[in-house]
Each structure stands twice: as C-alpha cells, then as structure tokens.
Amino acid sequence: MKRYIRRIFRKEPESWHVSFITNLSKIIKPDNYAELGIYEGETFLKVCASHKFGVDIMEHALNFIPNQNNITKICGTSKDLANVLSLGSIKLDLLFIDANHECDEVIKDFTVLLPHLSDRCIVLFHDTFPKDILFSEKKYCGDAYRALPILSERYKLWSFITIPIHPGISIGSRNPLYPEWVKDTL
C-alpha cells in the first residue's frame, strides 16, 4: 500500500484522487457513473463505466467530454441529474461529488441523488481533507469537509470514511455493504 501511495504522489500530489477513482472504477465496474463538477474532465475521462453522466453548471466544462452514446452531458445541477435519472429509472453505482465545495451544497447533492443510488453504490466526496486553513477557503476545498459528520448523523444506514490526504476523498456506502454471495446467505 505504501508503495502504491508513493507512486501516486510522485507525479501530482494534489491530483492523486484521479488514479484512486480510476482504479476503483476498474475494480467495481459500475453500470452507471455520475460526476458532479467536471472542470476539465480529468477524472471523468478516466473512469470506467457502462454509462457515464457528466454534470456541470458551466457549459464549457462539458466540452472536455466527447460526444458518445454511453455519455450523457447535463448542463445543470444534481437536481437536473435526478430528473434525467428518474425518466429512465436509472440507479447510480458510483457517484463523484466535486461541484460546489460548500458544506450545504455537498449535503444537498447527496440528498437529492440518494433515491437514485443503487444498493451497491459508492459515493465519493472530493476536497474533504484540506491540509491547512488556507485550503479551506472557498477557492480551494471550501468547507466540504464539514458535510461528512452531518451526513453521518442524518443517514444512519450509510457509512462514511475520509482518506486523510490533502485534498481528501471521503467514501460513502450503504451500511452494511456485503458481497452478493453473502447477502444470499443472510
């Protein structure tokens, strides 16, 4: 594990999350992935999923994503994504919340999309471990880190853990999360 982490940090210590999310997607093989906050598509383009939903309030951010049959681009917010998912009765297996880094907005994104998450869904929250007070300013990580204790308190059927490496990734999953073969034995 230490060797893996060192290899990630050699290149871009601020962007280690891209490799982490890419590798996670290769392992869990989500049918449906959604990313809130595309920026330049660095993470979105590397994630492996049968269908991907890219959501951003900035139209130009969506231009970084190619037009493909398995990609849906949405210029809007988590509410707009929820509307699209409702129309097709689509459930997400992997969700990356990296749009507005304000605590209340992170909570709202999770809450709005909660009905559209599969039982095996993993939710990733970015910017949840700023390395110092400077990075907790709005132009960097904001106060997204404050959302996790609140979500933990509100959603007892979910487990949340933060990887304490700047800028931080927090992972949420339904509790308990078992492999399919274990569920059949319970």
LOZALUM-650960 format. One record per residue (C-alpha): x negated, z negated, y negated; residue in three letters. Coordinates in Angstrom, 3 decimals, always signed. Layout:
N
rec east=X&up=Z&north=Y&aa=ALA
...
END
This chain:
186
rec east=+0.000&up=+0.000&north=+0.000&aa=MET
rec east=-2.773&up=-0.892&north=-2.450&aa=LYS
rec east=-4.459&up=+2.450&north=-1.794&aa=ARG
rec east=-1.174&up=+4.280&north=-2.452&aa=TYR
rec east=-0.634&up=+2.425&north=-5.749&aa=ILE
rec east=-4.238&up=+3.060&north=-6.884&aa=ARG
rec east=-3.841&up=+6.779&north=-6.148&aa=ARG
rec east=-0.655&up=+6.941&north=-8.226&aa=ILE
rec east=-2.241&up=+5.156&north=-11.198&aa=PHE
rec east=-5.375&up=+7.284&north=-11.288&aa=ARG
rec east=-3.535&up=+10.191&north=-12.892&aa=LYS
rec east=-0.839&up=+8.886&north=-15.213&aa=GLU
rec east=-0.228&up=+5.142&north=-15.192&aa=PRO
rec east=+2.870&up=+5.496&north=-17.386&aa=GLU
rec east=+4.471&up=+8.076&north=-15.051&aa=SER
rec east=+3.940&up=+6.502&north=-11.622&aa=TRP
rec east=+7.710&up=+6.439&north=-11.210&aa=HIS
rec east=+7.810&up=+10.217&north=-10.715&aa=VAL
rec east=+5.782&up=+10.018&north=-7.492&aa=SER
rec east=+7.716&up=+6.972&north=-6.372&aa=PHE
rec east=+11.129&up=+8.621&north=-6.845&aa=ILE
rec east=+9.955&up=+11.924&north=-5.374&aa=THR
rec east=+8.670&up=+10.207&north=-2.231&aa=ASN
rec east=+11.785&up=+8.062&north=-1.958&aa=LEU
rec east=+13.975&up=+11.181&north=-2.101&aa=SER
rec east=+11.926&up=+12.806&north=+0.662&aa=LYS
rec east=+12.443&up=+9.749&north=+2.850&aa=ILE
rec east=+16.155&up=+9.059&north=+2.291&aa=ILE
rec east=+17.176&up=+12.733&north=+1.949&aa=LYS
rec east=+20.155&up=+12.263&north=-0.373&aa=PRO
rec east=+23.011&up=+14.726&north=-0.230&aa=ASP
rec east=+23.781&up=+14.159&north=-3.915&aa=ASN
rec east=+21.344&up=+13.002&north=-6.594&aa=TYR
rec east=+22.083&up=+12.412&north=-10.266&aa=ALA
rec east=+19.702&up=+11.749&north=-13.106&aa=GLU
rec east=+20.861&up=+10.421&north=-16.458&aa=LEU
rec east=+18.331&up=+11.352&north=-19.121&aa=GLY
rec east=+16.361&up=+14.470&north=-18.221&aa=ILE
rec east=+13.799&up=+14.605&north=-21.038&aa=TYR
rec east=+11.605&up=+17.495&north=-19.793&aa=GLU
rec east=+12.737&up=+17.423&north=-16.168&aa=GLY
rec east=+9.529&up=+15.892&north=-14.814&aa=GLU
rec east=+11.334&up=+13.678&north=-12.295&aa=THR
rec east=+14.432&up=+15.813&north=-11.772&aa=PHE
rec east=+12.487&up=+18.889&north=-10.692&aa=LEU
rec east=+10.543&up=+16.979&north=-8.020&aa=LYS
rec east=+13.414&up=+15.116&north=-6.385&aa=VAL
rec east=+14.584&up=+16.465&north=-3.024&aa=CYS
rec east=+18.366&up=+16.526&north=-2.549&aa=ALA
rec east=+21.003&up=+18.932&north=-1.265&aa=SER
rec east=+22.714&up=+18.915&north=-4.668&aa=HIS
rec east=+21.419&up=+17.570&north=-7.979&aa=LYS
rec east=+23.250&up=+16.642&north=-11.166&aa=PHE
rec east=+21.237&up=+16.626&north=-14.389&aa=GLY
rec east=+22.869&up=+14.790&north=-17.284&aa=VAL
rec east=+21.609&up=+14.582&north=-20.845&aa=ASP
rec east=+23.201&up=+14.414&north=-24.286&aa=ILE
rec east=+20.586&up=+16.866&north=-25.579&aa=MET
rec east=+21.322&up=+20.476&north=-24.624&aa=GLU
rec east=+17.650&up=+21.472&north=-24.929&aa=HIS
rec east=+16.652&up=+18.904&north=-22.265&aa=ALA
rec east=+18.820&up=+20.755&north=-19.740&aa=LEU
rec east=+16.842&up=+23.942&north=-20.434&aa=ASN
rec east=+13.953&up=+22.429&north=-18.458&aa=PHE
rec east=+16.116&up=+22.643&north=-15.341&aa=ILE
rec east=+16.563&up=+26.014&north=-13.591&aa=PRO
rec east=+19.975&up=+27.545&north=-13.012&aa=ASN
rec east=+20.531&up=+27.237&north=-9.271&aa=GLN
rec east=+23.556&up=+26.931&north=-7.002&aa=ASN
rec east=+22.596&up=+23.409&north=-5.939&aa=ASN
rec east=+22.129&up=+22.126&north=-9.512&aa=ILE
rec east=+24.873&up=+21.063&north=-11.902&aa=THR
rec east=+23.876&up=+20.571&north=-15.535&aa=LYS
rec east=+26.025&up=+18.345&north=-17.705&aa=ILE
rec east=+25.521&up=+18.028&north=-21.443&aa=CYS
rec east=+27.053&up=+14.611&north=-21.950&aa=GLY
rec east=+27.038&up=+11.052&north=-20.662&aa=THR
rec east=+27.736&up=+9.095&north=-17.485&aa=SER
rec east=+31.460&up=+9.429&north=-18.244&aa=LYS
rec east=+31.156&up=+13.208&north=-18.155&aa=ASP
rec east=+29.306&up=+12.987&north=-14.840&aa=LEU
rec east=+32.003&up=+10.673&north=-13.470&aa=ALA
rec east=+34.653&up=+13.248&north=-14.407&aa=ASN
rec east=+32.772&up=+16.020&north=-12.576&aa=VAL
rec east=+32.251&up=+13.825&north=-9.512&aa=LEU
rec east=+35.951&up=+12.877&north=-9.485&aa=SER
rec east=+37.052&up=+16.505&north=-9.472&aa=LEU
rec east=+35.095&up=+17.184&north=-6.294&aa=GLY
rec east=+35.443&up=+13.746&north=-4.680&aa=SER
rec east=+31.638&up=+13.649&north=-4.665&aa=ILE
rec east=+29.660&up=+10.489&north=-3.896&aa=LYS
rec east=+26.059&up=+9.986&north=-5.022&aa=LEU
rec east=+23.371&up=+8.843&north=-2.593&aa=ASP
rec east=+20.616&up=+8.468&north=-5.203&aa=LEU
rec east=+21.056&up=+7.789&north=-8.916&aa=LEU
rec east=+18.327&up=+7.503&north=-11.558&aa=PHE
rec east=+19.428&up=+5.857&north=-14.807&aa=ILE
rec east=+16.943&up=+6.779&north=-17.529&aa=ASP
rec east=+19.076&up=+7.740&north=-20.532&aa=ALA
rec east=+19.730&up=+5.234&north=-23.293&aa=ASN
rec east=+17.407&up=+2.260&north=-22.759&aa=HIS
rec east=+19.698&up=-0.277&north=-24.416&aa=GLU
rec east=+20.946&up=-3.055&north=-22.155&aa=CYS
rec east=+24.653&up=-2.417&north=-22.811&aa=ASP
rec east=+24.266&up=+1.316&north=-22.181&aa=GLU
rec east=+22.440&up=+0.773&north=-18.878&aa=VAL
rec east=+25.238&up=-1.549&north=-17.766&aa=ILE
rec east=+27.863&up=+0.963&north=-18.881&aa=LYS
rec east=+26.161&up=+3.825&north=-16.991&aa=ASP
rec east=+26.081&up=+1.790&north=-13.777&aa=PHE
rec east=+29.644&up=+0.544&north=-14.169&aa=THR
rec east=+31.096&up=+3.977&north=-14.949&aa=VAL
rec east=+29.403&up=+5.548&north=-11.922&aa=LEU
rec east=+29.974&up=+2.679&north=-9.484&aa=LEU
rec east=+33.150&up=+4.228&north=-7.975&aa=PRO
rec east=+31.155&up=+7.411&north=-7.305&aa=HIS
rec east=+28.327&up=+5.799&north=-5.318&aa=LEU
rec east=+28.187&up=+6.187&north=-1.553&aa=SER
rec east=+27.795&up=+3.143&north=+0.677&aa=ASP
rec east=+24.133&up=+4.078&north=+1.171&aa=ARG
rec east=+23.441&up=+4.840&north=-2.491&aa=CYS
rec east=+20.245&up=+3.616&north=-4.081&aa=ILE
rec east=+20.301&up=+3.243&north=-7.850&aa=VAL
rec east=+17.049&up=+3.367&north=-9.788&aa=LEU
rec east=+16.777&up=+1.977&north=-13.310&aa=PHE
rec east=+13.813&up=+3.016&north=-15.455&aa=HIS
rec east=+11.991&up=+1.036&north=-18.161&aa=ASP
rec east=+12.873&up=-2.389&north=-16.773&aa=THR
rec east=+9.407&up=-3.973&north=-16.967&aa=PHE
rec east=+7.759&up=-3.277&north=-20.338&aa=PRO
rec east=+4.188&up=-4.556&north=-20.344&aa=LYS
rec east=+4.476&up=-6.315&north=-23.697&aa=ASP
rec east=+6.787&up=-6.918&north=-26.657&aa=ILE
rec east=+5.732&up=-3.646&north=-28.313&aa=LEU
rec east=+7.070&up=-1.662&north=-25.365&aa=PHE
rec east=+10.415&up=-3.450&north=-25.525&aa=SER
rec east=+11.139&up=-1.619&north=-28.784&aa=GLU
rec east=+13.890&up=+0.994&north=-28.744&aa=LYS
rec east=+11.494&up=+3.966&north=-28.956&aa=LYS
rec east=+9.840&up=+2.899&north=-25.663&aa=TYR
rec east=+11.547&up=+0.845&north=-22.938&aa=CYS
rec east=+14.101&up=-0.833&north=-25.166&aa=GLY
rec east=+15.847&up=-3.848&north=-23.703&aa=ASP
rec east=+16.906&up=-2.118&north=-20.469&aa=ALA
rec east=+15.190&up=-4.983&north=-18.624&aa=TYR
rec east=+17.977&up=-7.316&north=-19.783&aa=ARG
rec east=+20.581&up=-5.329&north=-17.823&aa=ALA
rec east=+19.393&up=-6.354&north=-14.349&aa=LEU
rec east=+20.178&up=-10.091&north=-14.482&aa=PRO
rec east=+23.596&up=-9.235&north=-15.923&aa=ILE
rec east=+24.297&up=-6.656&north=-13.207&aa=LEU
rec east=+23.146&up=-9.140&north=-10.548&aa=SER
rec east=+25.600&up=-11.699&north=-11.847&aa=GLU
rec east=+28.534&up=-9.266&north=-12.147&aa=ARG
rec east=+28.071&up=-7.335&north=-8.916&aa=TYR
rec east=+27.519&up=-9.834&north=-6.106&aa=LYS
rec east=+27.828&up=-7.102&north=-3.455&aa=LEU
rec east=+24.694&up=-5.459&north=-4.827&aa=TRP
rec east=+21.050&up=-6.463&north=-4.598&aa=SER
rec east=+18.592&up=-5.667&north=-7.377&aa=PHE
rec east=+14.818&up=-5.901&north=-7.421&aa=ILE
rec east=+12.306&up=-4.851&north=-10.063&aa=THR
rec east=+8.894&up=-3.390&north=-9.359&aa=ILE
rec east=+6.809&up=-5.323&north=-11.907&aa=PRO
rec east=+4.539&up=-2.496&north=-13.006&aa=ILE
rec east=+4.911&up=-1.039&north=-16.508&aa=HIS
rec east=+7.237&up=+0.594&north=-17.466&aa=PRO
rec east=+9.149&up=-0.688&north=-14.445&aa=GLY
rec east=+11.620&up=+0.611&north=-11.932&aa=ILE
rec east=+14.434&up=-1.559&north=-10.681&aa=SER
rec east=+16.194&up=-0.731&north=-7.449&aa=ILE
rec east=+19.825&up=-1.483&north=-6.703&aa=GLY
rec east=+21.598&up=-1.140&north=-3.365&aa=SER
rec east=+24.755&up=-2.421&north=-1.771&aa=ARG
rec east=+24.321&up=-5.712&north=-0.027&aa=ASN
rec east=+23.878&up=-5.731&north=+2.877&aa=PRO
rec east=+22.386&up=-2.291&north=+3.437&aa=LEU
rec east=+21.891&up=-1.582&north=+7.118&aa=TYR
rec east=+20.791&up=+1.478&north=+9.064&aa=PRO
rec east=+23.745&up=+3.382&north=+10.525&aa=GLU
rec east=+22.914&up=+2.308&north=+14.087&aa=TRP
rec east=+23.021&up=-1.375&north=+13.068&aa=VAL
rec east=+26.424&up=-1.018&north=+11.369&aa=LYS
rec east=+27.874&up=+0.239&north=+14.642&aa=ASP
rec east=+26.712&up=-2.922&north=+16.437&aa=THR
rec east=+28.187&up=-5.404&north=+13.956&aa=LEU
END
